[in-house]
Amino acid sequence: MDDVVLTSEDKAALEELRSQLDRYEKSTANLIPILQMIQEKVKFLPPAAIKMVAGFLEIPSSQVYGVATFYNQFKFNPPGKNPIKVCLGTACHVRAGDIILENFERKLGIREGETTEDREFSIDRVACVGCCALAPVAIMGKTVHGHMAPSKVEGLVMRVQIEREKAERERQKNESGQN
Amino acid sequence: MSQGKIKTIDEKFGAIFAEAQRRKNEREAKPVPKIHIGLATCGIAAGAMETKASFEESLAQRGIDAQIHPVGCIGHCYAEPWVIIENTEMGFPPIFYPKVTAGKAKMLTKLYLEEGDPRLEHILGAMEENEMIPTVWEFSRFSEEKRIVMNLCGKIDPDDIYEYIAEEGYVSWAKALKGTPEELLNLVKDSGLRGRGGAGFPTGTKWEIAAKHDSSKKIVICNADEGDPGAYMDRTILESNPHQVLEGLALSAYAIGADTAFIYVRSEYPLAVKTIQKAISQAEEAGLIGKDILGSGFDLEIKIFQGSGAFVCGEETALILSMEGFRGMPYPRPPYPAETGLQGVPTVINNVKTLALVPPIVKNGVSWFRQIGTENSPGTAIFSVVGNVTHPGLVEIPMGISLRSLIFKICGGIPDKKKFKAAQIGGPSGGCLPEEFLDIPIDFDSLIEAGAMIGSGGMVVLDEDTCMVDVSRYFLDFTQKESCGKCTFCRIGTWHLLSILQRLTIGEGKEGDLEKLEQLSRDIKEGSLCGLGKTAPNPVLTSLKYFREEYEAHIKEGRCPAASCRPLTAFYIDLDKCARGCDACVGCCPVDAVFTTSNRKKGIDQDLCIKCGECKVHCPPDYNAIFKISPPHLAPVIERPKEEKETS
């Protein structure tokens, strides 16, 4: 977990956290709410944040890790710009949600719970988003895609890549225009 | 309670109630069409926000004055995103439109709201009796339900407390405050209400233990830590009618004498958290919770605790530990939380549905409640019926009706002319019931007798294409990951169970595996402390009992009878049916496993195939040339032609 590379934004968010912590009473009962607050701000729990919380509550880091790893909510990898969540609730499983997950994994070359190196995509599995009638379901960013199929996986990933390339070209055009 | 206090409560609540009625009348008197849109998580997922935006845009474009009324979820998932359009000015009854996409919203604005044609081909039915349009009540998905908890879900705006009060909300709360806590406690005890969280423990008894305790501080908790991967009714209720839950929670606090209440809700349910937060502040503003409620002298503070997602935290002792900032690992009972719970004080923990049932009981009385459902399981049950079923969604039914009527009559049976195979009830703690159990009544005791349980209320309907071994493996995979690790049998036993099941699904089963599964399952049940471990082997045990031949086929023949386990199946192309020159399967294959043979027909390279079934879906129905077979070696071999020479 130490190999997580922090971006400058991550570091800035962590700095800001120090002041946020003082709002909380120094009690173990606040451990989970504090971790939730950090995850909300930084989007994941970097090792530095764990140490900071342990120092603040005056408990060992191992205890903070113990609690954080126990609950599904907490992430230790930075999420991608396009977080992908594949629903593996019962209804989606029955309608082959695992094949959808597998296709995302193969297409992006990462496993569930991981993020691509360029921090563009991350894959997570979730248990039931509650639109079982649309099964199998995948969520990309904030959009829910129902009735997923392996060929749609390809399309979704490609769309993001094309849009990125388009934005890149625009940017280059603008830059060359200014010069 | 003194007469003076009763008078104050009546006056204070009377004023709030009158204000709610005034707002309701004002809303209804406005002579404009009203568009009700379901905007709970499930509706939003299906695109209800786009539908709403499209209505707003096209209404503005055409200069039509209409009221858009955001409501919660009605439970009819197959119809999402749905709208109900009330256009009485044009002489139509309220009409239910299913699957209203953004485009359909535009069309309805133009053709119905502007030109007065309700486009009958797009409707599900009218919501009221009339002489023009058949009603939805002729449809058994609507008429066979009995809604007590979900009665107002999808009818009122969850963000507006007055809409709930106008429908006689908080009437029970005012009524209870005029009486003593003992009266309320006895009422709940007499009603025979049983906890809807899974085990079915009598609610009144639980409350009594805490009520009798002489501690000066007591706590009540609403358990909304819904963890079953196939159930979402708690979230729906919180998002669609949060005040009924708050009212129930307040009633439970009054009955046992607690001044602090918590709602333990998953942080993965952001909309539910937001809705309930708003509901609490509105109830505080109205003086329905807080200090000296309605002048009765009773104080109650309601707070939210966001759970972080651990299935085991549905167990009350684990829930308490997680609120104290530890890993949620259950501890032995007694002492029960009702005696020593959170922070060491008596704590009563009730499920969302249990609490939401309390206000109607207080309002309508014990005999009304007792006549619904069965002798030992009075009231209603809510199921989220999903899987291979025509009309999936949330269904609230009186206890005691048969599984057959729930699945076939209410939910429309199995789609695509497939055969029913089993119903998996109660999620990871429940069991699979085959066809011969379709006629048993649904209540706490009958289901446990059959080997399943109501549990979380998740129900997955499985058709003939589902492999029971794979379903068991799926649930075991879930419980194994969610086991907190405290009890050895649960921690290691489920791991072994899972690895045996995994072996079966890839065709490496051995003689004696089934006996080992049974033995291990029984040991895990006996050697585990909490409900998670005690019920984790249920999916395995019931499917072994009722579908043993499927397990045997996996072991002895390496065959998956449902052709669902991927390592045990193969896809092949029937060359007699395949059409020359059609490239549908080649184009859709994500791994380029489909190749063209020398006579321009197609074949599948079994080494590359990942068995996603995409080619089978894309093969035009005129040819229908792709087949699935198990075991895989039965698939005819089609040689891939030698690499064609590059033509430069």
Chai-1 contact restraints between the chains, C-beta under 6 A:
chainA,res_idxA,chainB,res_idxB,connection_type,confidence,min_distance_angstrom,max_distance_angstrom,comment,restraint_id
A,T28,B,G325,contact,1.0,0.0,6.0,A-B,restraint_1
A,A29,B,E324,contact,1.0,0.0,6.0,A-B,restraint_2
A,A29,B,G325,contact,1.0,0.0,6.0,A-B,restraint_3
A,L31,B,G325,contact,1.0,0.0,6.0,A-B,restraint_4
A,I32,B,S308,contact,1.0,0.0,6.0,A-B,restraint_5
A,I32,B,G325,contact,1.0,0.0,6.0,A-B,restraint_6
A,G66,B,R327,contact,1.0,0.0,6.0,A-B,restraint_7
A,V67,B,R327,contact,1.0,0.0,6.0,A-B,restraint_8
A,F70,B,R327,contact,1.0,0.0,6.0,A-B,restraint_9
A,Y71,B,S308,contact,1.0,0.0,6.0,A-B,restraint_10
A,Y71,B,G309,contact,1.0,0.0,6.0,A-B,restraint_11
A,Y71,B,A310,contact,1.0,0.0,6.0,A-B,restraint_12
A,N72,B,G309,contact,1.0,0.0,6.0,A-B,restraint_13
A,Q73,B,S267,contact,1.0,0.0,6.0,A-B,restraint_14
A,Q73,B,S308,contact,1.0,0.0,6.0,A-B,restraint_15
A,Q73,B,G309,contact,1.0,0.0,6.0,A-B,restraint_16
A,G89,B,P229,contact,1.0,0.0,6.0,A-B,restraint_17
A,G89,B,G230,contact,1.0,0.0,6.0,A-B,restraint_18
A,T90,B,P229,contact,1.0,0.0,6.0,A-B,restraint_19
A,T90,B,G230,contact,1.0,0.0,6.0,A-B,restraint_20
A,T90,B,V460,contact,1.0,0.0,6.0,A-B,restraint_21
A,A91,B,G230,contact,1.0,0.0,6.0,A-B,restraint_22
A,A91,B,V386,contact,1.0,0.0,6.0,A-B,restraint_23
A,A91,B,G387,contact,1.0,0.0,6.0,A-B,restraint_24
A,H93,B,Y474,contact,1.0,0.0,6.0,A-B,restraint_25
A,V94,B,G387,contact,1.0,0.0,6.0,A-B,restraint_26
A,V94,B,T466,contact,1.0,0.0,6.0,A-B,restraint_27
A,I99,B,C612,contact,1.0,0.0,6.0,A-B,restraint_28
A,N103,B,P590,contact,1.0,0.0,6.0,A-B,restraint_29
A,A127,B,P229,contact,1.0,0.0,6.0,A-B,restraint_30
A,C128,B,P229,contact,1.0,0.0,6.0,A-B,restraint_31
A,C128,B,G230,contact,1.0,0.0,6.0,A-B,restraint_32
A,V129,B,A45,contact,1.0,0.0,6.0,A-B,restraint_33
A,G130,B,T41,contact,1.0,0.0,6.0,A-B,restraint_34
A,G130,B,C42,contact,1.0,0.0,6.0,A-B,restraint_35
A,G130,B,Y232,contact,1.0,0.0,6.0,A-B,restraint_36
A,C131,B,C42,contact,1.0,0.0,6.0,A-B,restraint_37
A,C131,B,A45,contact,1.0,0.0,6.0,A-B,restraint_38
A,C131,B,A46,contact,1.0,0.0,6.0,A-B,restraint_39
A,C132,B,V386,contact,1.0,0.0,6.0,A-B,restraint_40
A,C132,B,P392,contact,1.0,0.0,6.0,A-B,restraint_41
A,A133,B,C77,contact,1.0,0.0,6.0,A-B,restraint_42
A,A133,B,Y78,contact,1.0,0.0,6.0,A-B,restraint_43
A,A133,B,P392,contact,1.0,0.0,6.0,A-B,restraint_44
A,V144,B,A45,contact,1.0,0.0,6.0,A-B,restraint_45
A,P150,B,P590,contact,1.0,0.0,6.0,A-B,restraint_46
A,P150,B,C612,contact,1.0,0.0,6.0,A-B,restraint_47
A,P150,B,E614,contact,1.0,0.0,6.0,A-B,restraint_48
A,S151,B,C588,contact,1.0,0.0,6.0,A-B,restraint_49
A,S151,B,E614,contact,1.0,0.0,6.0,A-B,restraint_50
